[in-house]
């Protein structure tokens, strides 16, 4: 997962630099920073974190005495609960970590 995430980041950034930004030369420092961040965070940390979403939603639903549908991993309510947890994670951790890490690796 880590290697795939890193390789996908390099491929995507190379495409953006060449096609969208129309650069003549690839900024390999930027591509490397994206590869490192995506490999470690997306391919490593998120791989583990995503496995925690369902148990967290079930535990919170049990503590709140929520409906059995929210506790059932096969229900749309449970899926929505996992989506809420994911949005909380993205806004509070992923986006700041992305800019801080990639910026630091690029010397900014």
ChimeraX attribute file (.defattr): number of C-alpha atoms within 10 A of each C-alpha:
attribute: neighborCount
match mode: 1-to-1
recipient: residues
	/A:1	14
	/A:2	19
	/A:3	15
	/A:4	14
	/A:5	21
	/A:6	24
	/A:7	19
	/A:8	16
	/A:9	21
	/A:10	21
	/A:11	14
	/A:12	14
	/A:13	21
	/A:14	20
	/A:15	14
	/A:16	14
	/A:17	18
	/A:18	13
	/A:19	11
	/A:20	10
	/A:21	10
	/A:22	11
	/A:23	12
	/A:24	9
	/A:25	9
	/A:26	15
	/A:27	12
	/A:28	13
	/A:29	13
	/A:30	19
	/A:31	22
	/A:32	19
	/A:33	21
	/A:34	26
	/A:35	26
	/A:36	23
	/A:37	23
	/A:38	26
	/A:39	22
	/A:40	18
	/A:41	20
	/A:42	20
	/A:43	18
	/A:44	16
	/A:45	13
	/A:46	16
	/A:47	14
	/A:48	12
	/A:49	13
	/A:50	13
	/A:51	10
	/A:52	13
	/A:53	19
	/A:54	19
	/A:55	14
	/A:56	15
	/A:57	24
	/A:58	21
	/A:59	13
	/A:60	15
	/A:61	19
	/A:62	14
	/A:63	9
	/A:64	9
	/A:65	11
	/A:66	12
	/A:67	11
	/A:68	14
	/A:69	14
	/A:70	22
	/A:71	23
	/A:72	16
	/A:73	17
	/A:74	10
	/A:75	13
	/A:76	12
	/A:77	17
	/A:78	21
	/A:79	18
	/A:80	13
	/A:81	22
	/A:82	22
	/A:83	15
	/A:84	14
	/A:85	17
	/A:86	16
	/A:87	13
	/A:88	12
	/A:89	13
	/A:90	13
	/A:91	10
	/A:92	11
	/A:93	11
	/A:94	17
	/A:95	11
	/A:96	11
	/A:97	14
	/A:98	16
	/A:99	12
	/A:100	12
	/A:101	16
	/A:102	21
	/A:103	14
	/A:104	11
	/A:105	16
	/A:106	14
	/A:107	9
	/A:108	8
